Amino acid sequence: MNKHQRIKKDKEFQRVFKQGKSFANRQFIVYVLKSDQPEFRIGLSVSKKVGNAVTRNRIKRYIRQAFLEMKDELAPNADYVIIARQQAAKMDFHESKKSLQHVLKIARALPKK
């Protein structure tokens, strides 16, 4: 992910939380807010309750890679904030990607096939 594709500032996170819509499954909560940017942006949040630093960073890597692989299918003009739940720590990359695809289909950010 490029720098301009990430949500970093607290102000931006809060805007997505307040104005966006949330969708969830057992592993992830996704907030989606439509915007007028040409590319989508993602923000990641993994609490210390999920695991140690190694586990949290692995989850974030999995989420970034999954978004990278799905970038052509995703709605381009939106901000996404992904919050990982504790069950996400027990998953490998393919399970994480499948779970993210599921919650993004619920959010209508991915087309149903």
C-alpha positions in Angstrom: 0.0 0.0 0.0 1.2 3.5 -0.9 1.3 6.2 1.7 -1.6 8.0 0.1 -3.7 4.8 0.4 -3.5 4.7 4.2 -5.6 6.4 6.9 -3.1 7.5 9.6 -4.5 10.5 11.4 -6.9 10.2 14.3 -9.1 12.9 12.8 -9.6 10.8 9.7 -10.3 7.6 11.7 -12.9 9.5 13.7 -14.6 10.8 10.6 -15.0 7.3 9.2 -16.3 6.0 12.5 -18.9 8.8 12.9 -20.0 9.2 9.3 -19.4 5.7 7.9 -21.4 2.5 8.1 -20.1 -0.6 10.0 -20.3 -4.2 9.0 -18.9 -7.2 10.9 -18.3 -10.9 11.1 -16.6 -12.9 13.8 -13.1 -11.9 12.8 -13.3 -8.3 11.5 -15.3 -5.1 11.8 -15.2 -2.9 8.7 -16.3 0.8 8.5 -16.9 2.1 5.1 -17.3 5.8 4.2 -17.8 6.9 0.6 -15.4 9.7 -0.4 -14.5 11.7 -3.5 -10.9 10.4 -3.8 -9.8 8.5 -6.9 -8.4 5.6 -4.9 -9.6 3.8 -1.8 -7.8 4.3 1.5 -7.5 1.8 4.4 -6.9 2.2 8.1 -6.0 -0.7 10.4 -6.7 -1.2 14.1 -5.5 -4.2 16.0 -5.9 -4.0 19.8 -3.4 -5.3 22.3 -6.1 -7.7 23.5 -5.6 -9.6 20.2 -2.0 -10.6 20.9 1.6 -9.6 21.2 3.3 -7.2 18.7 4.3 -10.1 16.4 0.7 -11.3 16.2 -0.7 -7.9 15.6 1.8 -7.0 12.9 1.1 -10.4 11.2 -2.6 -9.6 11.1 -2.0 -6.2 9.6 0.3 -7.6 7.0 -2.4 -10.2 6.1 -5.0 -7.4 5.8 -2.8 -5.2 3.6 -1.9 -8.1 1.3 -5.6 -9.1 1.0 -6.6 -5.6 0.0 -3.7 -5.5 -2.4 -5.0 -8.6 -4.1 -8.6 -7.4 -4.1 -7.8 -3.8 -5.2 -9.3 -4.2 -8.7 -12.6 -5.4 -7.4 -13.0 -2.9 -4.6 -15.0 0.3 -4.8 -12.3 2.9 -5.5 -13.9 6.0 -3.9 -14.1 4.9 -0.3 -12.3 4.9 3.0 -12.2 1.6 4.9 -11.2 1.1 8.5 -10.7 -2.5 9.5 -10.7 -3.6 13.2 -9.4 -7.1 13.9 -11.1 -9.1 16.6 -9.4 -11.8 18.7 -10.4 -14.7 16.4 -8.3 -13.1 13.6 -5.1 -14.1 15.5 -5.8 -17.8 15.0 -6.2 -17.5 11.2 -3.7 -18.0 8.3 -3.6 -15.6 5.3 -6.1 -17.5 3.2 -8.6 -17.7 6.0 -8.1 -14.0 6.7 -8.6 -13.0 3.1 -11.8 -15.2 2.8 -13.2 -13.6 6.0 -12.4 -10.1 4.7 -14.0 -10.9 1.4 -17.1 -12.1 3.3 -17.5 -8.9 5.3 -16.8 -6.7 2.3 -19.5 -8.5 0.4 -21.9 -7.8 3.3 -20.8 -4.1 3.0 -21.4 -4.2 -0.8 -17.8 -3.0 -1.4 -17.1 -6.2 -3.3 -19.4 -7.5 -6.1 -21.1 -10.8 -5.3 -20.1 -13.6 -7.7 
